[in-house]
Structure formats: C-alpha cells, structure tokens
Amino acid sequence: MSALDWDHNAYYQRLLLRHLPHPCHRVLDVGCGAGAFAAELAKRVGRVDALDRSPAMIDEARRVTPANVTCILADVRHEPLLDARYDAIVSINALHHSPLEDVLPRLAGALRPGGVLAAAALPRLDLPRELPAEVVAAIGHRLFGAGFAVLRASGSGRWYAKEPGQAIMPVVLNPALTTSQVRAHASALLPGSRVRRLVFWRYFLLWQKPRPGTATFQ
C-alpha cells in the first residue's frame, strides 16, 4: 500500500452525515464493513443497525462500535426489514454489490415518511460522459494523498488513513451500472431521487420518502 493511498469511503462519510434528517433517532447502515461509519453515526443518533453479509466484516464491526450499535450479519436483499422503522438509511460502497431493483424498494419501505436514503457507491467506468471527472480524480487522489500523508505524519489525526480491516473487504472491480444508468434506475424506483457523480470514483444517491399528502422534492 502506498503512503499516498487514502480512504475515499471515509472521505465521503461527511457528505452522508450532512443529509441526516432532524431529528434522527434510528439509522440503518447498509454494508457497514468494518464498522467505522457506524461508529461515527452512533455519536449523532440514538440507535444504529449496522448490516453486512460478510462474517469477517461483522466481527470487525462488533469490535469497534459502541453499545448503541447493533451489528447484523445479513444480506439486505433477504433480511426482513420492518416497515417505516428508520429515520435514515445510509450506505457507503455497498449498493453496487446488488441489483438496485432488489434493494431500493426494500430500503424505501423501511424508511419512515420523511426519512432519508443517502448512499455513495461505485459506478461503472463511463469515459464518454465522465472523462473530466476521471482526470480530476486521478490528479486529485495524488495531491490529496500527499497532503493527508503530511498531516498524518505531523500527528494531527488519521486524515483518511485506510483501516486495517479494509484488506479483507469484498471488492467489485467492474460495477454493473454507470452513474447515468443508476440515475435512470433510481428515478424509476424512487421518484424524486437525485443521483450525481462524485469526484473520487463514487456516485451519490439521495432520496427523501414523501410524507402523506406531499410531493417528493425535486
């Protein structure tokens, strides 16, 4: 691992945290991995359910998360989710592991009215549409990595250092959908959803479940 490598998933945690609704009492973290994001969520909300289908990831998450996090070994496509249970459902680097038509309707049902779904995941390479983003990402990754390495060396914090548990995380090298295809699927499955490309090889999906008698936001 290069000294200039850094964790894009950790970098985008702040983006998802900014979209938590207020108040926010209970959150589902889909594809929680080694539990770093669930631990951050636990500082801000009363209860976090952290779900992952990897036994190794759940073991690691149970080691690092506080008492208000429940770690669940399960596949979101099959785990029973109670209707309207969550104020927010978040996910980093997991949605591309499963067909959106299987996952998004289940997550929508588990949100309370007014609840928010916020997810960052890997898009398929789409050079005709996203070449500028790819170029900026390649350059920015190295520049940011150098800056973060200096900050870590100064002892001022972790600055998106990769967690040890990431070495055993499942990796999808060629996701099925481009950002534009994710946008089309999400629009059909979750009317009013927003999907945009993020710089560092992720897309961002945001949807707020309508309250009765209200329209989805545009």
Secondary structure, 3 states (H helix, E strand, C coil): CCCCCCCHHHHCHHHHHHCCCCCCCEEEEECCCCCHHHHHHHCCCCEEEEEECCHHHHHHHHHHCCCCEEEEECCCCCCCCCCCCEEEEEEECCHHHCCHHHHHHHHHHHEEEEEEEEEEECCCCCHHHHHHHHHHHHHHHHHHHHHHHHHHHCCCCCCCCCCHHHHHCCCCCCCCCCHHHHHHHHHHHCCCCEEEEECCCEEEEEEECCCCCCCCCC
